[in-house]
Amino acid sequence: MSIYKNGSVEIYYEEAGSGFPLLVIPGGGLNAAISYLSERVPFNPMEVLSDEYHCITSDLRNAIGGRSSGPVEVDRPWDCYIDDQLGLMDHLGIDKFLVIGFCIGGPFIWKMLERAPDRVIAAVPAQPSGFRPEVPDRFHRSNMSSWAPALCEERSDVTMEMCDAFLKKMYLENNDFVFSVTRDFVRGCTTPILVMPDDTEPHPYATAEESAMLAPNGQMTFFPWMKEKERVAMAVRHLRSFLKANTPA
């Protein structure tokens, strides 16, 4: 087992392949874990891209069923996860890197670009989560039922009141767009972006498309691309071309 420790935080991570570093953020909301990559996505970057890249992934802090843990930082929900991801790259001696993130990995990517724009060479939000006006409290509500109770059962130091405050700040304080940053930030973000959209309740197509349109160096794969093997293969070819075009020599 590979564990990165930072004070009371422990992050379980895995690596595959060699080449330029590629951070892979699994999806699954606050229960995002490495297992998601082999069970619930159209392709697993740890397998598909490890022939060309040094791929690094980790279980999210406090994901139920994962092997990472740390405090529930009520006042800085998005930032505490970015601390873990950037800290892991520091632990591995990696300064600059590419990143692909599924589901909640989309908002994480935008916050990471806000926090460390000089370190992220290019980014790929895949099936990114985002705000859907028809269900404005969707993420607060679902995490209060699928994440918070199990975490409180595991951890005597965590209460439902803490989880409620954490989730309200995370998802309801800036309850619009991609949650973690504003449209103005995306308009000014010059990092190359490839959005691989979905269109489900937690992964709204409209938000994914808007982020790609707003980003000065944004582009998007065709849609839909996720279900048929031939379409997935074509989207992965687009992804490889994008990564190769933005990988330093």
Secondary structure as a PSIPRED ss2 file (coil, helix, strand):
# PSIPRED VFORMAT (PSIPRED V4.0)

   1 M C   1.000  0.000  0.000
   2 S E   0.000  0.000  1.000
   3 I E   0.000  0.000  1.000
   4 Y E   0.000  0.000  1.000
   5 K E   0.000  0.000  1.000
   6 N E   0.000  0.000  1.000
   7 G C   1.000  0.000  0.000
   8 S C   1.000  0.000  0.000
   9 V E   0.000  0.000  1.000
  10 E E   0.000  0.000  1.000
  11 I E   0.000  0.000  1.000
  12 Y E   0.000  0.000  1.000
  13 Y E   0.000  0.000  1.000
  14 E E   0.000  0.000  1.000
  15 E E   0.000  0.000  1.000
  16 A E   0.000  0.000  1.000
  17 G C   1.000  0.000  0.000
  18 S C   1.000  0.000  0.000
  19 G C   1.000  0.000  0.000
  20 F E   0.000  0.000  1.000
  21 P E   0.000  0.000  1.000
  22 L E   0.000  0.000  1.000
  23 L E   0.000  0.000  1.000
  24 V E   0.000  0.000  1.000
  25 I E   0.000  0.000  1.000
  26 P C   1.000  0.000  0.000
  27 G C   1.000  0.000  0.000
  28 G C   1.000  0.000  0.000
  29 G H   0.000  1.000  0.000
  30 L H   0.000  1.000  0.000
  31 N H   0.000  1.000  0.000
  32 A C   1.000  0.000  0.000
  33 A C   1.000  0.000  0.000
  34 I C   1.000  0.000  0.000
  35 S C   1.000  0.000  0.000
  36 Y H   0.000  1.000  0.000
  37 L H   0.000  1.000  0.000
  38 S H   0.000  1.000  0.000
  39 E H   0.000  1.000  0.000
  40 R C   1.000  0.000  0.000
  41 V C   1.000  0.000  0.000
  42 P C   1.000  0.000  0.000
  43 F C   1.000  0.000  0.000
  44 N C   1.000  0.000  0.000
  45 P H   0.000  1.000  0.000
  46 M H   0.000  1.000  0.000
  47 E H   0.000  1.000  0.000
  48 V H   0.000  1.000  0.000
  49 L C   1.000  0.000  0.000
  50 S C   1.000  0.000  0.000
  51 D C   1.000  0.000  0.000
  52 E C   1.000  0.000  0.000
  53 Y E   0.000  0.000  1.000
  54 H E   0.000  0.000  1.000
  55 C E   0.000  0.000  1.000
  56 I E   0.000  0.000  1.000
  57 T E   0.000  0.000  1.000
  58 S E   0.000  0.000  1.000
  59 D C   1.000  0.000  0.000
  60 L C   1.000  0.000  0.000
  61 R C   1.000  0.000  0.000
  62 N C   1.000  0.000  0.000
  63 A C   1.000  0.000  0.000
  64 I C   1.000  0.000  0.000
  65 G C   1.000  0.000  0.000
  66 G C   1.000  0.000  0.000
  67 R C   1.000  0.000  0.000
  68 S C   1.000  0.000  0.000
  69 S E   0.000  0.000  1.000
  70 G C   1.000  0.000  0.000
  71 P C   1.000  0.000  0.000
  72 V C   1.000  0.000  0.000
  73 E C   1.000  0.000  0.000
  74 V C   1.000  0.000  0.000
  75 D C   1.000  0.000  0.000
  76 R C   1.000  0.000  0.000
  77 P H   0.000  1.000  0.000
  78 W H   0.000  1.000  0.000
  79 D H   0.000  1.000  0.000
  80 C H   0.000  1.000  0.000
  81 Y H   0.000  1.000  0.000
  82 I H   0.000  1.000  0.000
  83 D H   0.000  1.000  0.000
  84 D H   0.000  1.000  0.000
  85 Q H   0.000  1.000  0.000
  86 L H   0.000  1.000  0.000
  87 G H   0.000  1.000  0.000
  88 L H   0.000  1.000  0.000
  89 M H   0.000  1.000  0.000
  90 D H   0.000  1.000  0.000
  91 H H   0.000  1.000  0.000
  92 L C   1.000  0.000  0.000
  93 G C   1.000  0.000  0.000
  94 I C   1.000  0.000  0.000
  95 D C   1.000  0.000  0.000
  96 K C   1.000  0.000  0.000
  97 F E   0.000  0.000  1.000
  98 L E   0.000  0.000  1.000
  99 V E   0.000  0.000  1.000
 100 I E   0.000  0.000  1.000
 101 G E   0.000  0.000  1.000
 102 F E   0.000  0.000  1.000
 103 C E   0.000  0.000  1.000
 104 I C   1.000  0.000  0.000
 105 G H   0.000  1.000  0.000
 106 G H   0.000  1.000  0.000
 107 P H   0.000  1.000  0.000
 108 F H   0.000  1.000  0.000
 109 I H   0.000  1.000  0.000
 110 W H   0.000  1.000  0.000
 111 K H   0.000  1.000  0.000
 112 M H   0.000  1.000  0.000
 113 L H   0.000  1.000  0.000
 114 E H   0.000  1.000  0.000
 115 R H   0.000  1.000  0.000
 116 A C   1.000  0.000  0.000
 117 P C   1.000  0.000  0.000
 118 D C   1.000  0.000  0.000
 119 R C   1.000  0.000  0.000
 120 V E   0.000  0.000  1.000
 121 I E   0.000  0.000  1.000
 122 A E   0.000  0.000  1.000
 123 A E   0.000  0.000  1.000
 124 V E   0.000  0.000  1.000
 125 P E   0.000  0.000  1.000
 126 A E   0.000  0.000  1.000
 127 Q E   0.000  0.000  1.000
 128 P E   0.000  0.000  1.000
 129 S C   1.000  0.000  0.000
 130 G C   1.000  0.000  0.000
 131 F C   1.000  0.000  0.000
 132 R C   1.000  0.000  0.000
 133 P C   1.000  0.000  0.000
 134 E C   1.000  0.000  0.000
 135 V C   1.000  0.000  0.000
 136 P C   1.000  0.000  0.000
 137 D C   1.000  0.000  0.000
 138 R H   0.000  1.000  0.000
 139 F H   0.000  1.000  0.000
 140 H H   0.000  1.000  0.000
 141 R H   0.000  1.000  0.000
 142 S H   0.000  1.000  0.000
 143 N H   0.000  1.000  0.000
 144 M H   0.000  1.000  0.000
 145 S H   0.000  1.000  0.000
 146 S H   0.000  1.000  0.000
 147 W C   1.000  0.000  0.000
 148 A H   0.000  1.000  0.000
 149 P H   0.000  1.000  0.000
 150 A H   0.000  1.000  0.000
 151 L H   0.000  1.000  0.000
 152 C H   0.000  1.000  0.000
 153 E H   0.000  1.000  0.000
 154 E H   0.000  1.000  0.000
 155 R C   1.000  0.000  0.000
 156 S C   1.000  0.000  0.000
 157 D C   1.000  0.000  0.000
 158 V C   1.000  0.000  0.000
 159 T C   1.000  0.000  0.000
 160 M H   0.000  1.000  0.000
 161 E H   0.000  1.000  0.000
 162 M H   0.000  1.000  0.000
 163 C H   0.000  1.000  0.000
 164 D H   0.000  1.000  0.000
 165 A H   0.000  1.000  0.000
 166 F H   0.000  1.000  0.000
 167 L H   0.000  1.000  0.000
 168 K H   0.000  1.000  0.000
 169 K H   0.000  1.000  0.000
 170 M H   0.000  1.000  0.000
 171 Y H   0.000  1.000  0.000
 172 L H   0.000  1.000  0.000
 173 E C   1.000  0.000  0.000
 174 N C   1.000  0.000  0.000
 175 N C   1.000  0.000  0.000
 176 D C   1.000  0.000  0.000
 177 F C   1.000  0.000  0.000
 178 V C   1.000  0.000  0.000
 179 F C   1.000  0.000  0.000
 180 S C   1.000  0.000  0.000
 181 V C   1.000  0.000  0.000
 182 T C   1.000  0.000  0.000
 183 R H   0.000  1.000  0.000
 184 D H   0.000  1.000  0.000
 185 F H   0.000  1.000  0.000
 186 V H   0.000  1.000  0.000
 187 R H   0.000  1.000  0.000
 188 G H   0.000  1.000  0.000
 189 C C   1.000  0.000  0.000
 190 T C   1.000  0.000  0.000
 191 T C   1.000  0.000  0.000
 192 P C   1.000  0.000  0.000
 193 I E   0.000  0.000  1.000
 194 L E   0.000  0.000  1.000
 195 V E   0.000  0.000  1.000
 196 M E   0.000  0.000  1.000
 197 P C   1.000  0.000  0.000
 198 D C   1.000  0.000  0.000
 199 D C   1.000  0.000  0.000
 200 T C   1.000  0.000  0.000
 201 E C   1.000  0.000  0.000
 202 P C   1.000  0.000  0.000
 203 H C   1.000  0.000  0.000
 204 P C   1.000  0.000  0.000
 205 Y H   0.000  1.000  0.000
 206 A H   0.000  1.000  0.000
 207 T H   0.000  1.000  0.000
 208 A H   0.000  1.000  0.000
 209 E H   0.000  1.000  0.000
 210 E H   0.000  1.000  0.000
 211 S H   0.000  1.000  0.000
 212 A H   0.000  1.000  0.000
 213 M H   0.000  1.000  0.000
 214 L H   0.000  1.000  0.000
 215 A C   1.000  0.000  0.000
 216 P C   1.000  0.000  0.000
 217 N C   1.000  0.000  0.000
 218 G E   0.000  0.000  1.000
 219 Q E   0.000  0.000  1.000
 220 M E   0.000  0.000  1.000
 221 T C   1.000  0.000  0.000
 222 F C   1.000  0.000  0.000
 223 F C   1.000  0.000  0.000
 224 P C   1.000  0.000  0.000
 225 W C   1.000  0.000  0.000
 226 M C   1.000  0.000  0.000
 227 K C   1.000  0.000  0.000
 228 E C   1.000  0.000  0.000
 229 K H   0.000  1.000  0.000
 230 E H   0.000  1.000  0.000
 231 R H   0.000  1.000  0.000
 232 V H   0.000  1.000  0.000
 233 A H   0.000  1.000  0.000
 234 M H   0.000  1.000  0.000
 235 A H   0.000  1.000  0.000
 236 V H   0.000  1.000  0.000
 237 R H   0.000  1.000  0.000
 238 H H   0.000  1.000  0.000
 239 L H   0.000  1.000  0.000
 240 R H   0.000  1.000  0.000
 241 S H   0.000  1.000  0.000
 242 F H   0.000  1.000  0.000
 243 L H   0.000  1.000  0.000
 244 K H   0.000  1.000  0.000
 245 A H   0.000  1.000  0.000
 246 N H   0.000  1.000  0.000
 247 T C   1.000  0.000  0.000
 248 P C   1.000  0.000  0.000
 249 A C   1.000  0.000  0.000
